[in-house]
Amino acid sequence: MTSGGGEASAGGGGKVACAAWIRRRDEKAAAARVFAAYGRAGAAGSPPAVEVLGFDSKECYLSPEPLARAVLGEGGPGDAPRGIAVHPAGDELVCATAKGCRLFKLIFEEFVVRIIPRDAPPLESVGPQKCLAFSTDGAKFAIGGEDGHLRIFHWPSMNVLLDEPKAHKSFRDMDISLDSEFLVSTSTDGSARIWKIDEGAPLVNLTRSSDEKIKCCRFSRDGMKPFLFCTVAKGSKVVTVVWNISDWKRIGYKRLLGKPISTLSVSLDGKYLALGSHDGDFCAVDVKKMEVSHWSKKAHLGSPVTSIEFCPTERIVLSTSNQWGAELTKLNVPADWKEWQVWLVLVALFLASAVLFYMFYERSDSFWNFPMGRNQPAKPWSVLKESPPVPEDQTPW
């Protein structure tokens, strides 16, 4: 099931250049609220802007009009959005432009959503950024520029943890590990590097042969044994390689999409990978089996898929391309167990165990059916009229 989200929504602006999910945890609500953030390019009479849209998970549908909108500039080429990163708490987002990055505060009230620009001097004049990423705990924020400059900040203080002007020739992709200890980055020249965030220094370069190019990278998210996934190209062939992050050695690879890959993503629970191609296809891969579970052909016909974002609560992805904007797709994968379903099964098992125990108790002739204490029948005595024995103390000691 696929529905277009790029051209039909949000007040007649330009195409959607970048997109991300927003997950809001409301103490009053039982479940998290989910929204989508769009970075929309400018069009005639409509400057570039950041938008927040409502999301209906049952219908796999984004609201046709934005709930909130903030203009990025007057419409010049330097104001066009290039990427979006949303803080895990869902209360802030950073939008990259050709000039630098813009910070916005997100305020969600009962019937109103507001986007408020905030000053962020360390981010505003850094130039065009290719990669943006918050750590899972929201305490760190990293940006990688087209000029190869890597910056890692402590959030929200924006104190600099790492500032490396020559990290790469030019950034290709970037990700932060689940425990916020490592950052992986890839370059347009095919190299890849691991950084130790707290130490603010490079740790190791991933090994590759002279004819291999490491393209996209993502850390695993399932909380089990941690891995690093990278797409590696060798001529016209592309494989997904898995690295063990304890020693940074390769432990396996598999050819999944079978064509040049433009983007890589991992679901919030770490169960699925998504790979997008240069001709507009994408697939979802079951990480446990490393097998393709869903395939969407021509989702962005003839245009490279620039990003794929997994919905935080549903098996739905939001993908973008420069030509077709944003597309919303419901994945054809096995349904996950809901929390209430797990509790229902546990309660049913408990009740079934109780019923079986009761039936065993009623029908068995065991020690537990012996009468106790005063209810015990008197022992019949012989015709010799023996005196009954003196009862012993009934305590177990």
C-alpha positions, 0 to 999 in steps of 0.5 A: 500500500503506497500513497503519495505525500510529496505533491498533494499536501501542505499548501501548494509548496514545492517538492518535499526534499527531506522528511523525518518522523516525530514521536511524542510521548504524552503522559496523559495518553496511553500511546505515543503520538506520531507526526511527520516533518517535511523539509519542502523546497520553495516554489513560485510564490511559496518560500522553502519551509519546514512543516509538521503533518498529522499521521493516521496509522490505521489508514496509512495517511498523512494530513493533506494540510500541515498542522504547523509551518515555519519559513526557512528564508526568502526562497534563495538557493541557500535556504532550500532544505537538505536534511532533517534530524528530529530529537528523540524526545520529539520536541526539537528538530534541526533542518540543514540548508546550503548555508548551515543548520536551523534549529526549531522548537516543537510545541504540541498542545491539545489542538495546536502544533507550533514550530518556533525558530531558535538561535543556534550560533554553532550550527547556523554558519557551518555551510552545507551539511550532508549528514545529521544525526542525534544519538538515541539518548538525545545527548549528542548531535553530529553533523557531517559536511560536504566539505568533509568537516565533522562536528559532534556536540553535546546536546542541548548545551552545544558544547563541542565534543569533536571538531575535525575539519578533515574527517573525510574528503566529503561526507557520504553517510553517518550514524551513531551507535545505540549506546552513543559510544561510537560514530561511523562515517563514510566518504565519497571516496569509498573510505569509512571511519569509526570515531570514539565520541567521548574521546573525540578522536578517530578509533579505526578505519574499516578495512577494504580492498582497493577496488571496494567502496563503502557507501552507506552505514547503520548500526544495529538497534535491537539491543542484542549483540551490536553490529555495523551494517554497511553497503559495499560496492565492487564494480557493478556488484553491491553487497551488505556487509556486517562488521562486529563492533568488538574488533571491527572485523567483517563477519559476513555479507549478503547481496540483497537488493541486487543493484546500486544502493542509494540509502540505508536505514534501520527500524527503531527496534532493529528488526528491519533494514531498508535499502533504497536504489538509484532507480527508485526501488526499495526493499525491507530486510528481516535482520534476523534472517537477512532475507528480503521481506518486502519489495517496492518497485518503482516507488520513486520511478527512475529517481534515486531514493534519498532517504527512508525513515521507519515509522516509530510505531508501525511497519510503515516507511516514509521515503523521499526522492528529488523528483517525486518528493515523499512517499508513504508505504505500508510494509507487507511484513508479518504483524508484530505482537502488540503489548496487550496481546502479549498480556492476554496470552500470559493471562490465558496461560495462567488461567489454563494452569490454574484450571489444570491444577484444580482438576488434578487436585480434585481427581488425585489421591495424593498427600494433599487430599489427606484430611488434616488436624482435627478432621482426621478419622480415628484409627480403629482399635483391635478387640484387645481394647488397647489404650489409644496412644497419646497424640504427639505434638502436631508441630513439624519440629 
